[in-house]
């Protein structure tokens, strides 16, 4: 997990990796999450944080990183695209938030140096 703090040492962002699935056939694939406090959004910090997380994922030997993003979250989708992710599909009615079922875009990024053989 990476944590971003402001000048007063308050946490304003974090990014983390987790195993995609427990089965051995999915080894080398990581699921990622990222969050930025509203007070620091739009300053390029999300890109810095995600790039640092991707560097860490690649160093740990992951060959693919993926996530799911609400389809209406254009900022997060643009961030992922700017960091080399591609959208590979949409899960319909994948998450229930505040009583509404929402669709999630599936994004992935592959690391050429760590590709399985």
PEKA-V150644 format. One record per backbone hydrogen bond with DSSP energy under -1.0 kcal/mol. NH is the residue of the N-H (numbers start at 1). CO is the residue of the C=O. E is the energy in kcal/mol with one decimal. If there is no record, write none. Layout:
BEGIN
nh & co & e
NH & CO & E
NH & CO & E
END
This chain:
BEGIN
nh & co & e
2 & 15 & -3.3
4 & 13 & -3.3
6 & 10 & -2.2
9 & 6 & -2.0
12 & 4 & -2.9
13 & 4 & -1.4
14 & 35 & -2.2
15 & 2 & -2.3
16 & 33 & -2.5
18 & 31 & -2.2
20 & 29 & -1.7
26 & 23 & -2.0
27 & 24 & -2.0
29 & 26 & -1.6
30 & 64 & -2.6
31 & 18 & -3.1
32 & 66 & -2.4
33 & 16 & -2.0
35 & 14 & -2.7
37 & 12 & -3.3
40 & 37 & -2.0
48 & 44 & -1.6
49 & 45 & -2.6
50 & 46 & -2.8
51 & 47 & -2.7
52 & 48 & -2.1
53 & 49 & -2.1
54 & 50 & -2.6
55 & 51 & -2.1
56 & 52 & -2.0
57 & 53 & -2.6
58 & 54 & -2.6
59 & 55 & -2.3
60 & 56 & -1.8
61 & 58 & -1.5
62 & 57 & -2.2
63 & 28 & -2.7
64 & 28 & -1.7
65 & 109 & -2.5
66 & 30 & -2.5
67 & 107 & -2.0
69 & 105 & -2.5
71 & 103 & -1.7
73 & 70 & -2.1
74 & 72 & -1.9
77 & 73 & -2.1
78 & 74 & -2.5
79 & 75 & -2.3
80 & 76 & -2.4
81 & 77 & -2.2
82 & 78 & -2.5
83 & 79 & -1.2
84 & 81 & -1.7
85 & 80 & -2.7
86 & 108 & -2.3
88 & 106 & -2.8
91 & 104 & -3.2
94 & 102 & -2.0
95 & 102 & -1.7
97 & 100 & -2.7
100 & 97 & -1.9
102 & 95 & -3.3
104 & 91 & -2.4
105 & 69 & -3.6
106 & 89 & -2.8
107 & 67 & -2.5
108 & 86 & -2.2
109 & 65 & -2.4
111 & 63 & -2.3
114 & 111 & -1.1
END
